[in-house]
Amino acid sequence: MCGACGRTTVADPALGPVRTMRQHLIVAGAVNAVCAGLPGAPKVTALKDGWMLTGAAGYSSQCQTLQELWSAVLGCFTDASVLENLRRRRLAYAADPARAGLPARAAGLLPDTPEQTQGAFE
């Protein structure tokens, strides 16, 4: 719990013990860049304590960790060919030397299919 505001804070292993708005903005930009142009791609917006994912038909989900965010993103895609394209894009984004650091970590964090993520974080 935050001593200043009384809100419960959620630890995120990918971002470390202190989470900043700058980190959230970088992660949102990385996820949006990886998903850009894919059919049904969600839009990720940075919040001070996480991210808001907005998908097709008004679907929205607030995510507090990077793992939750990628699980929600993967859930937006149902077509196997789109999921494979997303996997390739994530790997290419994470491997790009121009995106070293947090953007690469954000893109390459999770397994590549929703089936692999179910139950993995329980």
FIKOL-532679 format. One record per atom (N, C-alpha, C): x, y, z; chain; atom name; residue number from 1; residue in three letters. Coordinates in Angstrom, 3 decimals, m for minus. Example, Ala and Ser with C-alpha at 12.3 -4.5 7.8 and 13.67 -1.06 7.14 Angstrom:
<nodes>
<<13.190 m5.690 7.800> A N 1 ALA>
<<12.300 m4.500 7.800> A CA 1 ALA>
<<13.200 m3.300 7.800> A C 1 ALA>
<<12.850 m2.250 7.080> A N 2 SER>
<<13.670 m1.060 7.140> A CA 2 SER>
<<12.900 0.030 7.870> A C 2 SER>
</nodes>
This chain:
<nodes>
<<0.840 m1.168 0.000> A N 1 MET>
<<0.000 0.000 0.000> A CA 1 MET>
<<0.888 1.234 0.000> A C 1 MET>
<<0.464 2.226 m0.708> A N 2 CYS>
<<1.207 3.477 m0.781> A CA 2 CYS>
<<0.943 4.294 0.477> A C 2 CYS>
<<2.002 4.736 1.121> A N 3 GLY>
<<1.846 5.525 2.333> A CA 3 GLY>
<<1.330 6.921 2.070> A C 3 GLY>
<<1.574 7.432 0.887> A N 4 ALA>
<<1.151 8.797 0.577> A CA 4 ALA>
<<m0.321 8.887 0.221> A C 4 ALA>
<<m0.805 7.946 m0.560> A N 5 CYS>
<<m2.183 8.069 m1.050> A CA 5 CYS>
<<m3.118 6.996 m0.500> A C 5 CYS>
<<m2.587 5.948 0.102> A N 6 GLY>
<<m3.432 4.894 0.644> A CA 6 GLY>
<<m3.902 3.875 m0.368> A C 6 GLY>
<<m3.442 3.986 m1.613> A N 7 ARG>
<<m3.838 3.031 m2.652> A CA 7 ARG>
<<m2.980 1.787 m2.566> A C 7 ARG>
<<m3.559 0.669 m2.931> A N 8 THR>
<<m2.801 m0.568 m3.000> A CA 8 THR>
<<m1.959 m0.558 m4.268> A C 8 THR>
<<m0.684 m0.861 m4.124> A N 9 THR>
<<0.189 m0.928 m5.293> A CA 9 THR>
<<0.505 m2.384 m5.589> A C 9 THR>
<<0.632 m2.697 m6.862> A N 10 VAL>
<<0.904 m4.061 m7.299> A CA 10 VAL>
<<2.338 m4.123 m7.808> A C 10 VAL>
<<3.104 m5.037 m7.288> A N 11 ALA>
<<4.482 m5.204 m7.746> A CA 11 ALA>
<<4.489 m5.778 m9.154> A C 11 ALA>
<<5.402 m5.290 m9.971> A N 12 ASP>
<<5.562 m5.793 m11.326> A CA 12 ASP>
<<7.010 m6.225 m11.504> A C 12 ASP>
<<7.263 m7.541 m11.577> A N 13 PRO>
<<8.633 m8.029 m11.693> A CA 13 PRO>
<<9.379 m7.471 m12.904> A C 13 PRO>
<<8.680 m7.154 m13.957> A N 14 ALA>
<<9.338 m6.650 m15.167> A CA 14 ALA>
<<9.795 m5.203 m15.027> A C 14 ALA>
<<9.115 m4.429 m14.200> A N 15 LEU>
<<9.436 m3.012 m14.068> A CA 15 LEU>
<<10.250 m2.690 m12.824> A C 15 LEU>
<<10.417 m3.642 m11.956> A N 16 GLY>
<<11.201 m3.393 m10.758> A CA 16 GLY>
<<10.359 m2.860 m9.611> A C 16 GLY>
<<11.011 m2.537 m8.497> A N 17 PRO>
<<10.275 m2.160 m7.292> A CA 17 PRO>
<<9.615 m0.780 m7.364> A C 17 PRO>
<<10.135 0.125 m8.188> A N 18 VAL>
<<9.554 1.455 m8.309> A CA 18 VAL>
<<9.018 1.613 m9.729> A C 18 VAL>
<<7.719 1.890 m9.818> A N 19 ARG>
<<7.087 2.057 m11.123> A CA 19 ARG>
<<6.838 3.534 m11.365> A C 19 ARG>
<<7.155 3.987 m12.573> A N 20 THR>
<<6.974 5.388 m12.905> A CA 20 THR>
<<6.048 5.546 m14.103> A C 20 THR>
<<5.496 6.732 m14.244> A N 21 MET>
<<4.654 7.032 m15.401> A CA 21 MET>
<<5.473 6.907 m16.687> A C 21 MET>
<<6.733 7.289 m16.637> A N 22 ARG>
<<7.600 7.168 m17.812> A CA 22 ARG>
<<7.695 5.716 m18.266> A C 22 ARG>
<<7.882 4.793 m17.326> A N 23 GLN>
<<7.917 3.370 m17.678> A CA 23 GLN>
<<6.608 2.947 m18.318> A C 23 GLN>
<<5.498 3.384 m17.753> A N 24 HIS>
<<4.193 3.003 m18.298> A CA 24 HIS>
<<4.009 3.552 m19.715> A C 24 HIS>
<<4.473 4.767 m19.957> A N 25 LEU>
<<4.382 5.342 m21.301> A CA 25 LEU>
<<5.247 4.571 m22.302> A C 25 LEU>
<<6.447 4.182 m21.893> A N 26 ILE>
<<7.338 3.414 m22.773> A CA 26 ILE>
<<6.727 2.061 m23.110> A C 26 ILE>
<<6.190 1.388 m22.113> A N 27 VAL>
<<5.575 0.079 m22.344> A CA 27 VAL>
<<4.359 0.217 m23.262> A C 27 VAL>
<<3.508 1.215 m23.023> A N 28 ALA>
<<2.331 1.418 m23.871> A CA 28 ALA>
<<2.754 1.669 m25.316> A C 28 ALA>
<<3.782 2.476 m25.506> A N 29 GLY>
<<4.277 2.735 m26.854> A CA 29 GLY>
<<4.820 1.486 m27.526> A C 29 GLY>
<<5.523 0.658 m26.765> A N 30 ALA>
<<6.074 m0.585 m27.315> A CA 30 ALA>
<<4.963 m1.542 m27.729> A C 30 ALA>
<<3.976 m1.719 m26.867> A N 31 VAL>
<<2.873 m2.634 m27.181> A CA 31 VAL>
<<2.085 m2.119 m28.381> A C 31 VAL>
<<1.795 m0.815 m28.408> A N 32 ASN>
<<1.064 m0.249 m29.549> A CA 32 ASN>
<<1.860 m0.390 m30.846> A C 32 ASN>
<<3.186 m0.210 m30.794> A N 33 ALA>
<<4.016 m0.349 m31.993> A CA 33 ALA>
<<4.010 m1.790 m32.499> A C 33 ALA>
<<4.088 m2.750 m31.596> A N 34 VAL>
<<4.092 m4.159 m31.991> A CA 34 VAL>
<<2.748 m4.545 m32.624> A C 34 VAL>
<<1.662 m4.017 m32.078> A N 35 CYS>
<<0.324 m4.387 m32.548> A CA 35 CYS>
<<m0.178 m3.568 m33.731> A C 35 CYS>
<<0.494 m2.476 m34.056> A N 36 ALA>
<<0.027 m1.568 m35.114> A CA 36 ALA>
<<m0.202 m2.303 m36.429> A C 36 ALA>
<<m1.371 m2.069 m37.003> A N 37 GLY>
<<m1.686 m2.638 m38.308> A CA 37 GLY>
<<m2.288 m4.029 m38.278> A C 37 GLY>
<<m2.283 m4.682 m37.136> A N 38 LEU>
<<m2.902 m6.006 m37.054> A CA 38 LEU>
<<m4.419 m5.852 m36.959> A C 38 LEU>
<<m5.182 m6.722 m37.618> A N 39 PRO>
<<m6.635 m6.611 m37.539> A CA 39 PRO>
<<m7.123 m6.863 m36.105> A C 39 PRO>
<<m7.935 m5.942 m35.607> A N 40 GLY>
<<m8.460 m6.071 m34.249> A CA 40 GLY>
<<m7.475 m5.655 m33.178> A C 40 GLY>
<<m6.429 m4.933 m33.566> A N 41 ALA>
<<m5.392 m4.543 m32.605> A CA 41 ALA>
<<m5.965 m3.620 m31.530> A C 41 ALA>
<<m5.640 m3.893 m30.279> A N 42 PRO>
<<m6.082 m3.012 m29.207> A CA 42 PRO>
<<m5.206 m1.769 m29.121> A C 42 PRO>
<<m5.659 m0.797 m28.367> A N 43 LYS>
<<m4.863 0.392 m28.091> A CA 43 LYS>
<<m4.578 0.405 m26.598> A C 43 LYS>
<<m3.331 0.651 m26.252> A N 44 VAL>
<<m2.913 0.672 m24.858> A CA 44 VAL>
<<m2.602 2.108 m24.459> A C 44 VAL>
<<m3.168 2.530 m23.344> A N 45 THR>
<<m2.945 3.864 m22.798> A CA 45 THR>
<<m2.298 3.719 m21.432> A C 45 THR>
<<m1.284 4.536 m21.174> A N 46 ALA>
<<m0.600 4.494 m19.875> A CA 46 ALA>
<<m1.439 5.207 m18.822> A C 46 ALA>
<<m1.513 4.596 m17.652> A N 47 LEU>
<<m2.128 5.196 m16.476> A CA 47 LEU>
<<m1.051 5.306 m15.410> A C 47 LEU>
<<m1.299 6.053 m14.364> A N 48 LYS>
<<m0.254 6.215 m13.353> A CA 48 LYS>
<<0.031 4.914 m12.605> A C 48 LYS>
<<m0.937 4.010 m12.538> A N 49 ASP>
<<m0.729 2.756 m11.821> A CA 49 ASP>
<<m0.867 1.529 m12.705> A C 49 ASP>
<<m0.728 1.692 m14.023> A N 50 GLY>
<<m0.834 0.558 m14.932> A CA 50 GLY>
<<m1.168 1.008 m16.342> A C 50 GLY>
<<m2.040 0.245 m16.998> A N 51 TRP>
<<m2.415 0.525 m18.381> A CA 51 TRP>
<<m3.890 0.257 m18.582> A C 51 TRP>
<<m4.473 0.952 m19.546> A N 52 MET>
<<m5.839 0.694 m19.978> A CA 52 MET>
<<m5.758 0.175 m21.405> A C 52 MET>
<<m6.288 m1.015 m21.618> A N 53 LEU>
<<m6.322 m1.624 m22.938> A CA 53 LEU>
<<m7.738 m1.457 m23.468> A C 53 LEU>
<<m7.864 m0.900 m24.654> A N 54 THR>
<<m9.160 m0.734 m25.298> A CA 54 THR>
<<m9.138 m1.529 m26.592> A C 54 THR>
<<m10.085 m2.435 m26.713> A N 55 GLY>
<<m10.139 m3.295 m27.883> A CA 55 GLY>
<<m11.339 m3.004 m28.755> A C 55 GLY>
<<m11.574 m3.908 m29.675> A N 56 ALA>
<<m12.691 m3.782 m30.600> A CA 56 ALA>
<<m14.025 m3.785 m29.854> A C 56 ALA>
<<m14.989 m3.122 m30.416> A N 57 ALA>
<<m16.358 m3.080 m29.901> A CA 57 ALA>
<<m16.436 m2.522 m28.481> A C 57 ALA>
<<m15.492 m1.654 m28.124> A N 58 GLY>
<<m15.560 m0.995 m26.831> A CA 58 GLY>
<<m15.054 m1.795 m25.652> A C 58 GLY>
<<m14.485 m2.957 m25.892> A N 59 TYR>
<<m13.919 m3.755 m24.805> A CA 59 TYR>
<<m12.778 m2.986 m24.147> A C 59 TYR>
<<m12.737 m2.978 m22.826> A N 60 SER>
<<m11.611 m2.341 m22.143> A CA 60 SER>
<<m11.231 m3.153 m20.916> A C 60 SER>
<<m9.963 m3.053 m20.571> A N 61 SER>
<<m9.439 m3.797 m19.433> A CA 61 SER>
<<m8.316 m2.989 m18.802> A C 61 SER>
<<m8.373 m2.828 m17.481> A N 62 GLN>
<<m7.290 m2.160 m16.782> A CA 62 GLN>
<<m6.305 m3.218 m16.316> A C 62 GLN>
<<m5.033 m3.017 m16.619> A N 63 CYS>
<<m3.985 m3.983 m16.297> A CA 63 CYS>
<<m2.976 m3.320 m15.365> A C 63 CYS>
<<m2.563 m4.046 m14.340> A N 64 GLN>
<<m1.630 m3.480 m13.378> A CA 64 GLN>
<<m0.213 m4.004 m13.523> A C 64 GLN>
<<m0.030 m5.084 m14.264> A N 65 THR>
<<1.317 m5.611 m14.488> A CA 65 THR>
<<1.513 m5.843 m15.983> A C 65 THR>
<<2.764 m5.937 m16.372> A N 66 LEU>
<<3.078 m6.200 m17.777> A CA 66 LEU>
<<2.561 m7.577 m18.197> A C 66 LEU>
<<2.589 m8.526 m17.297> A N 67 GLN>
<<2.062 m9.858 m17.599> A CA 67 GLN>
<<0.563 m9.786 m17.875> A C 67 GLN>
<<m0.177 m9.062 m17.047> A N 68 GLU>
<<m1.618 m8.892 m17.274> A CA 68 GLU>
<<m1.876 m8.190 m18.602> A C 68 GLU>
<<m1.053 m7.197 m18.913> A N 69 LEU>
<<m1.229 m6.440 m20.152> A CA 69 LEU>
<<m1.067 m7.337 m21.376> A C 69 LEU>
<<0.024 m8.120 m21.444> A N 70 TRP>
<<0.222 m8.991 m22.596> A CA 70 TRP>
<<m0.835 m10.089 m22.662> A C 70 TRP>
<<m1.281 m10.583 m21.523> A N 71 SER>
<<m2.363 m11.582 m21.538> A CA 71 SER>
<<m3.625 m10.988 m22.139> A C 71 SER>
<<m3.945 m9.736 m21.770> A N 72 ALA>
<<m5.121 m9.069 m22.326> A CA 72 ALA>
<<m4.947 m8.795 m23.819> A C 72 ALA>
<<m3.747 m8.381 m24.227> A N 73 VAL>
<<m3.477 m8.137 m25.645> A CA 73 VAL>
<<m3.639 m9.427 m26.442> A C 73 VAL>
<<m3.048 m10.498 m25.974> A N 74 LEU>
<<m3.155 m11.775 m26.682> A CA 74 LEU>
<<m4.603 m12.241 m26.778> A C 74 LEU>
<<m5.417 m11.922 m25.767> A N 75 GLY>
<<m6.830 m12.293 m25.775> A CA 75 GLY>
<<m7.643 m11.546 m26.816> A C 75 GLY>
<<m7.120 m10.454 m27.347> A N 76 CYS>
<<m7.835 m9.683 m28.368> A CA 76 CYS>
<<m7.770 m10.344 m29.740> A C 76 CYS>
<<m6.828 m11.250 m29.924> A N 77 PHE>
<<m6.626 m11.881 m31.222> A CA 77 PHE>
<<m7.065 m13.347 m31.158> A C 77 PHE>
<<m7.916 m13.738 m32.097> A N 78 THR>
<<m8.400 m15.122 m32.104> A CA 78 THR>
<<m7.868 m15.919 m33.292> A C 78 THR>
<<m7.514 m15.254 m34.361> A N 79 ASP>
<<m7.031 m15.928 m35.560> A CA 79 ASP>
<<m5.580 m16.372 m35.373> A C 79 ASP>
<<m5.305 m17.635 m35.660> A N 80 ALA>
<<m3.963 m18.192 m35.463> A CA 80 ALA>
<<m2.910 m17.477 m36.317> A C 80 ALA>
<<m3.273 m17.079 m37.527> A N 81 SER>
<<m2.293 m16.403 m38.379> A CA 81 SER>
<<m1.950 m15.018 m37.823> A C 81 SER>
<<m2.917 m14.332 m37.216> A N 82 VAL>
<<m2.660 m13.023 m36.613> A CA 82 VAL>
<<m1.787 m13.200 m35.368> A C 82 VAL>
<<m2.059 m14.230 m34.581> A N 83 LEU>
<<m1.233 m14.505 m33.401> A CA 83 LEU>
<<0.205 m14.819 m33.800> A C 83 LEU>
<<0.383 m15.556 m34.886> A N 84 GLU>
<<1.730 m15.865 m35.363> A CA 84 GLU>
<<2.434 m14.597 m35.842> A C 84 GLU>
<<1.703 m13.740 m36.537> A N 85 ASN>
<<2.267 m12.469 m36.986> A CA 85 ASN>
<<2.653 m11.606 m35.775> A C 85 ASN>
<<1.820 m11.583 m34.750> A N 86 LEU>
<<2.125 m10.847 m33.524> A CA 86 LEU>
<<3.372 m11.413 m32.861> A C 86 LEU>
<<3.508 m12.730 m32.818> A N 87 ARG>
<<4.686 m13.356 m32.225> A CA 87 ARG>
<<5.960 m12.930 m32.959> A C 87 ARG>
<<5.913 m12.972 m34.297> A N 88 ARG>
<<7.071 m12.561 m35.094> A CA 88 ARG>
<<7.414 m11.086 m34.870> A C 88 ARG>
<<6.393 m10.249 m34.814> A N 89 ARG>
<<6.614 m8.822 m34.583> A CA 89 ARG>
<<7.234 m8.567 m33.211> A C 89 ARG>
<<6.762 m9.280 m32.202> A N 90 ARG>
<<7.307 m9.108 m30.844> A CA 90 ARG>
<<8.771 m9.501 m30.806> A C 90 ARG>
<<9.104 m10.619 m31.428> A N 91 LEU>
<<10.497 m11.068 m31.438> A CA 91 LEU>
<<11.391 m10.084 m32.190> A C 91 LEU>
<<10.920 m9.595 m33.325> A N 92 ALA>
<<11.699 m8.639 m34.103> A CA 92 ALA>
<<11.864 m7.322 m33.342> A C 92 ALA>
<<10.815 m6.861 m32.692> A N 93 TYR>
<<10.881 m5.617 m31.916> A CA 93 TYR>
<<11.869 m5.767 m30.761> A C 93 TYR>
<<11.795 m6.888 m30.064> A N 94 ALA>
<<12.680 m7.117 m28.913> A CA 94 ALA>
<<14.140 m7.262 m29.348> A C 94 ALA>
<<14.381 m7.767 m30.553> A N 95 ALA>
<<15.748 m7.987 m31.032> A CA 95 ALA>
<<16.373 m6.739 m31.650> A C 95 ALA>
<<15.580 m5.735 m31.938> A N 96 ASP>
<<16.084 m4.514 m32.569> A CA 96 ASP>
<<16.978 m3.745 m31.597> A C 96 ASP>
<<18.250 m3.539 m31.929> A N 97 PRO>
<<19.164 m2.827 m31.017> A CA 97 PRO>
<<18.716 m1.399 m30.698> A C 97 PRO>
<<17.949 m0.787 m31.573> A N 98 ALA>
<<17.459 0.573 m31.326> A CA 98 ALA>
<<16.430 0.611 m30.202> A C 98 ALA>
<<15.907 m0.552 m29.840> A N 99 ARG>
<<14.883 m0.611 m28.801> A CA 99 ARG>
<<15.380 m1.344 m27.551> A C 99 ARG>
<<16.675 m1.293 m27.329> A N 100 ALA>
<<17.257 m1.980 m26.170> A CA 100 ALA>
<<16.696 m1.400 m24.876> A C 100 ALA>
<<16.688 m2.207 m23.845> A N 101 GLY>
<<16.209 m1.753 m22.540> A CA 101 GLY>
<<14.756 m2.107 m22.323> A C 101 GLY>
<<14.027 m1.195 m21.701> A N 102 LEU>
<<12.638 m1.459 m21.347> A CA 102 LEU>
<<11.746 m1.775 m22.543> A C 102 LEU>
<<11.840 m1.061 m23.684> A N 103 PRO>
<<10.977 m1.439 m24.811> A CA 103 PRO>
<<11.188 m2.889 m25.257> A C 103 PRO>
<<12.430 m3.341 m25.321> A N 104 ALA>
<<12.706 m4.725 m25.725> A CA 104 ALA>
<<12.196 m5.703 m24.677> A C 104 ALA>
<<12.404 m5.390 m23.402> A N 105 ARG>
<<11.889 m6.256 m22.328> A CA 105 ARG>
<<10.376 m6.325 m22.375> A C 105 ARG>
<<9.728 m5.190 m22.620> A N 106 ALA>
<<8.268 m5.148 m22.672> A CA 106 ALA>
<<7.731 m5.999 m23.813> A C 106 ALA>
<<8.387 m5.967 m24.960> A N 107 ALA>
<<7.912 m6.718 m26.125> A CA 107 ALA>
<<8.173 m8.209 m25.997> A C 107 ALA>
<<9.238 m8.608 m25.344> A N 108 GLY>
<<9.623 m10.011 m25.321> A CA 108 GLY>
<<9.327 m10.741 m24.038> A C 108 GLY>
<<8.508 m10.186 m23.170> A N 109 LEU>
<<8.339 m10.735 m21.834> A CA 109 LEU>
<<7.627 m12.078 m21.765> A C 109 LEU>
<<6.491 m12.209 m22.404> A N 110 LEU>
<<5.623 m13.360 m22.164> A CA 110 LEU>
<<5.695 m14.431 m23.243> A C 110 LEU>
<<5.173 m15.611 m22.931> A N 111 PRO>
<<4.992 m16.627 m23.985> A CA 111 PRO>
<<4.123 m16.058 m25.091> A C 111 PRO>
<<4.134 m16.715 m26.229> A N 112 ASP>
<<3.533 m16.124 m27.418> A CA 112 ASP>
<<2.087 m16.471 m27.698> A C 112 ASP>
<<1.481 m17.358 m26.946> A N 113 THR>
<<0.085 m17.674 m27.201> A CA 113 THR>
<<m0.694 m17.640 m25.903> A C 113 THR>
<<m1.997 m17.308 m25.967> A N 114 PRO>
<<m2.801 m17.273 m24.756> A CA 114 PRO>
<<m2.830 m18.618 m24.032> A C 114 PRO>
<<m2.778 m19.715 m24.785> A N 115 GLU>
<<m2.808 m21.030 m24.154> A CA 115 GLU>
<<m1.604 m21.222 m23.228> A C 115 GLU>
<<m0.449 m20.671 m23.606> A N 116 GLN>
<<0.752 m20.815 m22.795> A CA 116 GLN>
<<0.705 m19.943 m21.556> A C 116 GLN>
<<m0.078 m18.865 m21.585> A N 117 THR>
<<m0.112 m17.954 m20.450> A CA 117 THR>
<<m1.149 m18.363 m19.415> A C 117 THR>
<<m2.137 m19.149 m19.795> A N 118 GLN>
<<m3.179 m19.518 m18.851> A CA 118 GLN>
<<m2.577 m20.376 m17.746> A C 118 GLN>
<<m2.795 m19.933 m16.524> A N 119 GLY>
<<m2.309 m20.677 m15.369> A CA 119 GLY>
<<m0.845 m20.482 m15.077> A C 119 GLY>
<<m0.123 m19.812 m15.929> A N 120 ALA>
<<1.313 m19.663 m15.725> A CA 120 ALA>
<<1.650 m18.699 m14.601> A C 120 ALA>
<<0.709 m17.826 m14.252> A N 121 PHE>
<<1.005 m16.807 m13.252> A CA 121 PHE>
<<0.151 m16.974 m12.005> A C 121 PHE>
<<m0.453 m18.105 m11.821> A N 122 GLU>
<<m1.293 m18.338 m10.648> A CA 122 GLU>
<<m0.493 m18.887 m9.503> A C 122 GLU>
</nodes>
